[in-house]
Amino acid sequence: MTFKPYFIHGADRPSRWLVTCDHAANTVPPSVNGGDLGLPAADMERHIAYDPGAAGVSRHLAELLDGPEIETNFSRLVIDPNRGMDDPTLLMRLYDGSVIPANARADAAERDRRIAECYAPYHGALANLAARRDDTVIVAIHSYTPQLRGRPPRPWHIGILYAHDTRLADPLLARLRAEPDLCVGENEPYGGHLPGDSIDRHAEATGRPSVLIELRNDLITTDAQHRAWAERLAPMLQAALADAGL
């Protein structure tokens, strides 16, 4: 069976929304060290390998927004699609205390082969989806661990990330902050975007409105939680878009 590096759900949905999930899966293609990075199974289930829960939220959200969703089918440890081509963390050799054996010995040729098999097809498909309309709005769904090893706990339930374009982020933050039960992070738990990452490539560089949503992964462990967050976020995103006059 041929390995497929990405999946698209709802390709024919008509709305201007496009939902992306860069770190949807912990899959290792058979061509990469026989489908095994050399990590214990427990590490492959951690946030170092993918964004737990993000794909479920992403799929439900896209359905509610009546737009397509695209998600990766390879682990971020194989090659990270949310990094620029010249980013030193594109192929991680050490992540949150875990050495990745199959990456420790990966050379430039192996990096380029993984780019060709996984990274480039995903971004090509994402670019095609984004170009299907002139008024596309991109929502990127990610999740983060409640605490990195040796670091303080992260209190935020949800974080909104942006770099230069805050047209959608600002009104969405305002609406989220009006929710009394939410601890909302602005460019938390990370700051903004990285040059060449997915939002930079497909939104910032093209002038498309966008926002990146980070959800704490202990809050999205079940399908019911995925659906509940999607049902909460969809009307907020629609309202924020209207608030921004976009």
N, C-alpha and C positions, 0 to 999 in steps of 0.2 A: 504493500500500500504506500503510495507516494505521500511524503510529508507535506502538509499544508501549513505555511507559517502564519496564517491569519484566518479569521472568520468574519464574515459580514452578516449581520442580521437586519432584515427589513430594508434591503437595498432599494426597493421600489416605494418606500414611504415618501410622501411628497413634501413634508415641511422643510423649512430652512435649517432646522437643527441637525447637527452631526455630533454624535456622542462617540468618544474614543476611549479605549482602555489599553494603554501601552503595556501594562504589566499584568495581563489577565491570567496567565498560565505559568505553571512550573515545569512545563514539558521540555525535555531535552531531545532533540532530533536524533535518530539512530546514527546519523553521520558524525555526530559529536561524541567521540570516545565510546561508541557503541550505545549511546543513549544514557550515559552515566557520567556525571561530573566528578564522581569519586567522593561525594559528600554523604554523610548518613541521611537516612530517610527523614529524620526529624528536622534536619537543616533544610531539606528541600520543601518542607511544609512551612518554614518560617518566612518572614517578610523579606529575607535576603534573596529568595528565589523568585518571588512574585508579590503581588498586592492582594492578600487574601480578602475575599468579599467584594472586590471592586468590580469584577465581571458581572456578578449578579445584579448589583445596583445599576451598572451601565446598561445592561439589557432591558431591565424594567423601565429605566428612565427614558431610553430611546423610544420604547413602545408608547409611553405616555405622551411624549413630545411629537410622536408620529414622524420621527426621522430615523435614518439608518444608524446602526452602531457597528463599529469595527473594533476588533480586539485581537491581540497577538495570541499565537499558539506556541510561544517559546519562552523559556525562562529568561529573566533579565540577566542571569549569570551566564547564559550562552552568548548573548550580545545585548546590550541595553538599547532599546529603540528610542528611549527618551534622553539620549545623549547625542551631541554632535559628533561627526566623523573623526574629529581631531581631539576629542575629549579623552583624557587619560583613563577615565573610569568607564569607557565604552565596553571594555572587557575587564571585568573585575577579577583580581587575583586574591584579594582579602576583603571580607565584608563582615562588619559587626562581629569580629573575633573569630570568624571561620575562614580558614584557608581553602580555596577551591582547587583541588589537586589537578583537574584536567585543564585548568586555566593557567596554573603556575608554569607549565611548560609550553603553552600555546605561543607560537611565533607570529610574525606579521602575516605570513601566508595563511595561517589558520584563521587569524582575525578576518582577513579579507574574504576567505571562503564562507565564514559565518555571516558576514555582511551580505554577500551575494545570495545566500540561501534563505536568510531570515529577515534581516534589517531592510534591505533594499526593496524586496517585494511588498512588505508591509507598508512602507512609506509611499511606494508607488500607488498602491490601492487606496491609501488614505488621501493622497493628492487627487486621485480621480474622483473620489466621493465628494471631496470638498469643492471640486470644480463643477459639480453637477448643476449648481445654481450660482448666480452672481451675488446672492445675499446670504450665503452660508454663515451660520454661527456655530462655533465649535465649543463643546463642553468636554473637557478631559476629566475622567474619573480615576482617582488613585486612592490608595489606603496606606496607612502608616501604623507602625507598631506602637503600643502604649508606652514602651520604654526601651531604649537601646541599652545594651549591656554597659553597666557602670555609669549610666547617665540618669538624670532626674526623670521622674514620671512626666508624661506629657498630659496636661489637663484638658486640652481642647477636644471637643467632640467632632468638630469640623474646622477645616482651615481653607481659606480662599487665597490662592496664589496668583500673582500677576507680576509682570515685568514693567513694560512701558504703557501698554494699553489698559486703562482701568474703566473703560466705558461700561462694561457689563459687571466687572468686579465690584465697583463702588456701590451701585444700587442693590446688588445681591448681598453684600456685607451689611448694608443698612437694614434690609429685611430680616436677615438672620439674627442680627443683634437685637431685634425687637422681640425675638422669641425668648421668653424668660427661662426656659429649661436648657438653653444651649450655651456652652462655652465656646466662643467663636475665635479662631485665630486668623490674623491678617498676615500673610506671608509667614505663617507658622504651620507645621513645625520646621519648614524650610523657607528660605528667602527667595521669592520670585522665581525666575526661570534661568536656565543656562543657555548661553549662545549655541544655536544649532539644535536645541531640543525640539520636541514635537510641536509645541505651541509656537515657538520662535519660527520654525520652518513653515508651518501650515497656516498660521494666523497672523503673527506679528509681521512677518515679511510680506504678507499679501494684503494686509489691511482688514482682514476679517475679524469681527468681534469674537472674543473668546473668554473663557474663564477655566481655571483649573481648580477642581474641588478635591480636597483630601479628607477622607473619613477615617476615624480611628478604627482599626480593624477588629477590636473586640466588640464593637457596636454593630457589626455586619457579618455575623457568623452563620445566620440562617436565612433561608429564602424569605421568610416572613419579615425579617429585618431589612433585607435588600429591597423588598417591595415597599415597606413602610418609609424608608428613606427616599426612594424614588417618588413615592406619592407626595411626600413633603416638599421635595426639591422642585418637581416639575412646575407647579403653579408659581413658585417663587421665581424660577428662572423666566417664565413667561412674563410675570409682572415686572421683573428687573429689566427685561428687554424693552418693555413698554415705558418704564420709568426713564430709561436712557434715550428714548426716542429713536431707537434703531430699527 
